[in-house]
């Protein structure tokens, strides 16, 4: 069994990875690891995740209360959302929160990651919905997150960032990498004229591979969140209310209706991209 000090070193290593990959800026982001049902290690508030050492790491109980922390350090103010994941998902051993640029841009624009465009994303990640906005460090975020926990292993946080969880620290971090890679591919393929999606038959083949492998975690391969369909991708269940503010919201980002039918024209799609770009640039302080 790995001792606590080694786990603290691993947390620091993952912190450096998310910092070096531009998934966080300044003191953003937080990481936690479950030791047992009432002991958790987590990153402190107000420090850069790229420059942590083991003595920075705090220990909390299942309520997020401090068990141990060195002077000058206290647990992340976002520990509440981590604790909600652990409460509702006993299979989870680690949670990672970051602000990766492409994934966060989709979160700012109000667009979930639901397009089936590459086998790895369909098999290992599934759909990535958007949890409705909540004020950081309050109970709003965990409350808005809770309904997604039985069905997914990653979510976008509206106007905030991304949250991933898995059986252990490395797996939770790898899901964050996968979310960002998926978002970047989707964005860039759209600029090239639009990605080509898998049809329902090929999606089901990929779902079958996941079931055959017995991969850990939750995944909408078996049932879709709201519709009760076998094919989660493109059913429209992951779309939040804010998605509807964009022209052509009745179509997904790839040019398909939510029922999988081809979109009749590209006018709304072009307007959608223009509005997304405008909002993202405004959030980034760019004209």
Protein Blocks (a to p, Z undefined) as FASTA:
>chain_A
ZZfklmmmmmmmmmmmmmmnopaghjeccddddfblmbccdddehiafklccfklpccdd
fkopafbdcehiacdfklmmmmmmmmmmmmbcbdcddddfklmmmmmnopacfbcfbfkl
mmmnopadddddddehiaklmmmmmmmmmmpcbdcdehibccdddfblklmmmmmmmmmm
mmmmmmmmmmnopaadddfklmmmmmmmmmmnopgcjdfklbcfklopablghnlpmpcf
klmmpghklpcfkopafkopacfbfklmmmmmmmmmmmmmmmnopZZ
